[in-house]
Amino acid sequence: MANQHTQTCGIAAMMNIFGDRWTWLLVREAFYGASRFTEFQRNTGASRNILTDRLSVLVENGIFETRDVGVHGKRTAYGLTKKGQALLPVMVAMGQWANAFEYGIGKEPVLQIDGETGSPLQSLRFFDADDVEIPLERLKPKPGPGASQATIRRLAQFYDDPNAPTV
């Protein structure tokens, strides 16, 4: 399942792995410190077969790694790999979006804060190579070096020159 991309799009590639709620909830729980099957099951409410399947997908795609922690028999613990840990900004952004638009200010179920100062994190922002903030309305998708011809054609609408070279 790893690296099987039917579309040349980062979002589509992510959805191949994270296309359902259970997978995201498992990643959330790993960030919260869960590592055992029973913890994931208790904290998400996923059935054994769904949990087994989603954990396998996360391991297969290098998001989780396993380690044997059994003294008597096989006991497996799951942990985030470097690839999995790189999802933290995505998880924070999803939580901040839900807090603002699903729950509302003052009704947030979980806040992300600086562990040392207790200050809430700012929303995700974008900066150029010179550390200048880029307003959201200036963000544009651009075909990258791995883009298919279909992607290049689809994204051409965002540029003055549809034949502009890709990066």
C-alpha positions as a printed Julia matrix, in Angstrom:
167×3 Matrix{Float64}:
   0.0     0.0     0.0
   2.89    2.38    0.61
   3.67    4.79   -2.22
   0.87    3.63   -4.54
  -0.36    6.9    -6.02
  -3.1     6.9    -8.62
  -3.14   10.71   -8.79
  -0.19   13.09   -8.68
  -1.52   15.12   -5.77
  -0.27   15.26   -2.2
  -3.79   15.41   -0.82
  -4.85   12.32   -2.79
  -1.7    10.52   -1.6
  -2.56   11.34    2.02
  -6.14   10.21    1.55
  -4.85    6.83    0.38
  -3.54    6.38    3.93
  -5.79    8.66    6.01
  -9.1     8.38    4.19
 -11.21    7.56    7.22
 -11.79    8.89   10.73
 -10.35    5.88   12.53
  -6.86    6.36   11.1
  -6.75   10.02   12.17
  -8.02    9.08   15.65
  -5.22    6.53   16.01
  -2.64    9.15   15.07
  -4.25   11.55   17.58
  -4.03    8.93   20.31
  -0.37    8.24   19.49
   0.35   11.97   19.91
  -1.48   11.83   23.25
   0.76    8.95   24.33
  -1.21    5.78   23.56
   0.92    2.88   22.38
  -1.03   -0.32   23.08
  -3.88   -1.91   21.14
  -6.17   -1.78   24.19
  -5.47    1.94   24.7
  -6.27    2.72   21.07
  -9.45    0.66   21.29
 -10.62    2.22   24.57
  -9.84    5.79   23.48
 -11.32    5.61   19.97
 -14.12    3.07   20.3
 -12.95    1.29   17.14
 -13.86   -2.37   16.78
 -11.04   -4.94   16.89
 -11.17   -5.63   13.14
 -11.13   -1.92   12.18
  -8.37   -1.21   14.68
  -6.27   -4.14   13.45
  -6.7    -3.03    9.84
  -5.9     0.66   10.47
  -2.87   -0.1    12.64
  -1.55   -2.37    9.88
  -2.01    0.41    7.31
  -0.16    2.89    9.54
   2.72    0.46   10.09
   2.82   -0.54    6.4
   3.05    3.12    5.37
   5.77    3.97    7.87
   3.62    6.21   10.09
   3.77    3.85   13.09
   6.47    1.4    14.08
   6.02   -1.61   16.3
   8.11   -3.05   19.05
   7.67   -6.23   21.04
   7.09   -5.45   24.71
   5.88   -8.89   25.79
   7.41  -10.75   28.67
   5.13  -13.78   28.3
   3.86  -14.09   24.75
   3.66  -11.47   22.04
   2.74   -7.96   23.09
   3.11   -5.13   20.64
   3.47   -1.42   21.27
   3.02    1.16   18.55
   4.89    4.43   18.23
   5.09    7.26   15.75
   8.01    7.19   13.35
   9.7    10.38   12.18
   7.25   10.34    9.25
   4.37   10.02   11.72
   5.69   12.77   13.99
   5.76   15.1    10.97
   1.94   14.96   11.04
   1.81   17.08   14.22
   1.3    20.4    12.38
  -1.54   18.78   10.4
  -3.16   17.5    13.59
  -2.81   20.88   15.32
  -4.29   22.69   12.3
  -7.24   20.26   12.16
  -7.89   20.74   15.88
  -7.67   24.53   15.62
 -10.06   24.53   12.66
 -12.57   22.38   14.55
 -12.25   24.53   17.68
 -12.98   27.7    15.7
 -15.67   26.45   13.34
 -17.28   23.43   14.99
 -17.12   24.27   18.71
 -16.55   28.03   18.86
 -14.29   30.23   20.92
 -14.68   29.5    24.61
 -16.05   25.98   23.96
 -12.91   24.24   22.67
 -12.59   20.66   23.93
  -8.77   20.53   23.51
  -6.36   23.44   23.22
  -2.79   23.15   22.0
  -0.47   25.17   24.19
   3.23   25.82   24.72
   4.13   23.34   27.45
   6.52   25.79   29.11
   4.54   29.04   29.01
   0.97   27.76   28.8
   0.32   30.13   25.9
  -1.99   28.87   23.15
  -0.41   28.17   19.77
  -1.07   30.58   16.94
  -2.9    29.32   13.89
  -0.85   27.9    11.05
   0.72   30.62    8.93
   2.86   30.54    5.8
   6.21   32.22    5.18
   8.44   32.61    2.14
  12.18   31.87    2.03
  12.91   35.33    3.45
  10.65   34.69    6.48
   7.98   37.09    5.19
   4.43   35.98    5.93
   2.34   35.1     2.87
  -1.38   35.93    3.15
  -3.71   33.01    2.47
  -5.23   34.71   -0.57
  -1.8    34.64   -2.27
  -1.31   30.87   -1.93
  -1.54   29.0    -5.25
  -1.04   25.38   -6.24
   1.75   24.87   -8.78
   2.67   21.65  -10.56
   5.8    20.1    -9.1
   8.44   17.94  -10.74
   6.36   14.78  -10.25
   3.13   16.22  -11.7
   1.32   14.32  -14.41
   0.19   16.08  -17.6
  -3.38   15.99  -16.24
  -2.27   17.8   -13.08
  -0.33   20.36  -15.09
  -3.41   21.04  -17.26
  -5.72   21.21  -14.24
  -3.5    23.69  -12.37
  -2.76   25.87  -15.43
  -5.85   27.95  -14.6
  -3.99   29.45  -11.62
  -1.21   30.98  -13.73
  -0.99   33.69  -16.36
   1.1    31.42  -18.57
  -0.4    27.9   -18.77
   2.81   26.69  -20.45
   5.03   27.96  -17.63
   7.67   25.41  -16.7
   7.19   23.37  -13.57
   9.65   23.48  -10.71
